């Protein structure tokens, strides 16, 4: 979508992905620092709520601003934060 419809380069797409994955990595580090103080259930509850809010915000902003990249990237970064909150404790539980 970014390359074809919005006419951006592959490098620009890479920088957008870097921002999303950067949020995911930052959140994993925040969870790692708070793993001793916060319960497993709270991580899941907050992460799923944040992901749901980001998903709804994405749908709303893409509907209002269909060809605006920032309307898509902001909520995707918030979604990455929420997913980071959920994945870290689940990964620990699995191992």
Helices and strands as residue ranges (DSSP letters): H 10-34, H 40-64, H 69-94
